[in-house]
Amino acid sequence: MDISVVVPTLNARDQLTGCLDALTDHAPGAELIVVNGPSSDGTTGMVRDRDDVDVLVELADRRIATARNAGIDRASGDVVAFVDHTAAVTEGWHGAIERALDSAAVATGPTVSQADGDDGVTGPESRTIAGRHVSYFNPGNVAFDRAVLDELDGYDEYLEIGASRDLAHRIAGRSYEVGWSDGMELRRTVGTDGGERRTDWSWKYRSLAYRLVKNYSVRPTVFRRLVSHAGGDCLTELQAVSRGDTRPSEWLGTGKNVLANMAAGLKEGFGARRRDRTSRRNPSGRSARTDRAVAIYDWR
């Protein structure tokens, strides 16, 4: 089993250094591909000075889906793994992938913080939507049988967020199994998570509406899930207003933005479903473009 490990990165040189060191120590023989871009912190020079990276791909596009597809483009292994640049693989990670892929087409595992050593996750999150059982994988710690990625044309580059969730829906649509392995563990260094992130409400609901309609068409199940998500978030944010953490005008403005982007996602999802009527449902996948990389350093 030949494994290609793809590490997308953006302005995280110090964390990336630790990630690459761990891969060199615990995944000997794996093909190592860094997809950078566009960073402004000296990441390019650091990677070029190393002798353990096989390929460095420089991008101008910041979308993570584009970075992942660019990594798939350069990978030569029959297994393609993706690793979060702020985390480090542990001893046994490489072997756990091989064991997990003996009985599944996709393998995933936990990413834990060094602060407490336990993220409480014991298996992949799953949902049943329109009769389809979907297992969501950890996007920063996952390995695929290369044939799965080729069959589904990689990630959907329309999506700024949620491309991994979308891929999980499409994997389930082809009845591939997603296997979980506790041994396939990543450790995230304390203090590298960037602190609390603000929710991008616009893209959250555009992405959700897009991928539900694209994968399941327009049906009551889709609208129930959209209303359920929006209702829960609306209540949470309304509670923030009552505490004085958010202004009422900001809450109203966010609500209007959510509705507008939800409508846009529904429209774009329906259009995407029409453009790709095959079961892979990916009109903006790897095969849609060939101009992702602005520079490629290949030392193989």
N, C-alpha and C positions, 0 to 999 in steps of 0.2 A: 504493500500500500504506500504510494508516494503522496505526501501531504504538502500542499502549498498553503502557507499562512499569510494572509493579507492583513496589514495593519493600516487602516486609514488614520490620518493624523492632521491636526490643524493647530499651530501655535502652542505646542506642548512638548518642547524639546526635552526638558528634563524628565518628564514622565515617560516619554517615548524611549529615552535611553534605558531606563529601568525595564521597560517592557521588552526591548530587544535583547538586553542582557539575559533576562529570564528565559526567553525563547532559545537563545543559544545554549543555555545550560540544560534546559529540560526538554527541548525538541530537536535533538541532534539529527542532522540529515534532512530536516524539513526545508523546503524552498521558502525563502523569506522575502516578501514583497511589501514595500512601504509605499503607500499612496499619499502624497503630501499636497495639501493645497487649498488655497495658496497661503503658506505660512510666511511670517515676517520676523521670526525669532531665531534664525540661523539653523533651522531644522535641516535644510538641504545640505549645508556644509557638514553638519554632524553626521548625517547618514552617509555621505560620500566618503568621509574619513574612516568609516568602519569597514571591516573585511568580512563581516558575517551576513550582510544584506545582499541578496542576489539581484533584486530589481528595485529601482526607485522611479516612481511615476509622479511627475509634477502636473498638477491640474490648475486651471483657472476657475473652475466651478466648485462652489462650496457645498453643494448638496451631497450628503452622505451616500445616497443611492448611486450617484455618479461615481463617487470614489470606489464604492464596492464593485460596481460593474467594471471600472478600469482595472481593478485588481484581478477580477476574473479573466479579463482579456489577456493578461500577462501570465497567468498561472498555468503551469504545465502538469500539475499533479492530478491524479484521479480522485483526490479528495481536496476540497478547498475549505479552509477554516478562516474565520474572521475573529480578530482579537482586539479588544478595546485598548487604545494606546495609553490609557491611564492605569492599566492593570498589568499584573505579572502572572504568567502561567506558573503552576506548581509542579513539583515532582510527581510524575505519574499521569500528567495531563495528556501527553502524547499517546501513551498506551491506552488510556481510557477512551480516547477517540476510536482507536482501532477496534476495541472490544464492543463499543456501542454501535458502530456501523456494521458489525456482523449481523445485526438483526433489525436495523433501521436504516432509512435513507438519509436521515438528518440526526445529528447528535448535538446535544446542548447540555450545559451544566451551570452551576452557580458562580456568581461573582460576589465575593464577600469582602467586607471592610476589615482592615487590620485593627480598627478601633475596637471591635467587639468579636470578630472572628465568626460571626453567625448572622446570616441574612434572613434566616427563618424560612427560606424557600427549599422545598423538598421535591419539587417536580415542576414541569412546565404548566403555566396557566392555560386553561382550556375553556372553550365555549362550544355550544351547539347552536348553529345558526342555519335556519331553513333545512334542518335535517342533516347538516354537515358538521362533523366533529372537528373542531379546529384546535390544534395545540400550538401555542405561541412560544417561540424559542427566544433565548437570551441573545439579542443581536450582537453583543460584544463578546460572545463566547459560544460560537456555533461552528459546526463542521458539516459540510454537505458532500454527499456523493456527487462528483462532478456532473454526472449524467442528469441529475435533477435540475441543476442550475442551467444546463444547456437546454433541457426540454422546456423549462419555464422562461427562458430568455432573461435570466437574471432578475434584477430589481427594476421596479417601475420608477423611472426618473422624473415623472411628473410630480411625484410627491417630495415635498421638502421634509416632512416628518411622516412616520407611519409606514415607510416602505417595507420594513421587516414584517409588520403586522399584515400588510397586503400579501407579501410572499407566503406567509403562513396560511392564509386563506386559499391561495392557489395550490400550495402543496397538499392541503387537505382535499382540494377538488380533484387531485390526481390520486388520492388514496395512499399517499406515501406516509410512512410512520415517522414520528419525531421521538427519538429516544432520549431519555434523561440519564446522566451519569454523575453521581456525586464526586467521583474521582476526577472529573473534568473541571477542576476548580481553578478560578482566577482569584487573585488577591489584589484589592485596590489599596494603594498607598493612602494613609491618612492625609487629609487635606487636599487631595487632588480632584475632588468632585466639583470644585467651582462654587460651592455654597448653594444656597437655595436658588432655584431657577424659576423665573416667572413663566406662567403658562402662556403659550402663543395660542390664544383662543381662536384667532382667525384660521390658522392652519390646522388646529386640532379638529375643528368641525368641517372644514373643507376636505381634509384628508379622510375623516370618518365617513362622510357622505359619499365621497368619490369611491372609496374602496368597497363600501357595502353595495352600492348600485352597480359598480363595475362587475363585481363577483356574483351578485345574487339577483340583479335586475330590480325593477320597481315592484315591490310587494309589501304587504302589511308588516312583515317582520322587520324590514329595513326601517320603516317609519317609526315603529315601536321602539327600536333601539336608539334611533336618533332622539326621539322625544324623551326617552328614559335618561340618556346621557345629559341632554340639555337641562332637563328638570332638576337632576341632582346637582349639576354645577350651578344652576341659577339659585338654588336654595343655599348652597355653600357660600356663594358670593353675597347673597342677601344677608346672611348672618354676619359677614364681614362688614357690611354697611351698618348693621345695628351696633357693632362693636366700635364703629368709628374708624376702622382700618381702610375703608374704601368710601369715596364720595358717591352719593346717589347718582349724580350726573355721569360719573365714570361707569357705574353699574349699568345705567341705561344705554350708554354709548357702546359698551361691550356687548350688550344684548343685541343691539342692532347689527353690530359687526358680525356676531355669531350667525344671525339669521341670514345675512347677505352671503357669507361664505358657505353656509350650509347649502343655500340655493345654488351657488356656483359649483360646489362639489357634486351636487345631484346632476346638474347639467353636464359637467365634464365627465362624470362617471358613466352616464348614459352614452355620451359620445364615444368614450373609450371602449365600452362594451360593443358598440356598433362597429368600431374600427377593427377590433380583434374579436371575431366571433368564435375563435378556437377556445378550447378549455384552458389554455395558458393565460388568457386575459391580460396581455401585456403589450399594448401598442407603443409604449415608450420604453421598451427594454433595451438590452445590449445591442441588438441588431439594428436599432433605429438610428444609430449614429456611429461615426468612426473618428470623431474629432475631439475626444475627451482629453487626451494628453497634450500638453504643450511641450513637454520634454520627457524623454525616457532614458534612464541610465541602466543598461543591462550588462551585468558582469558575469553572466553564466557562461 
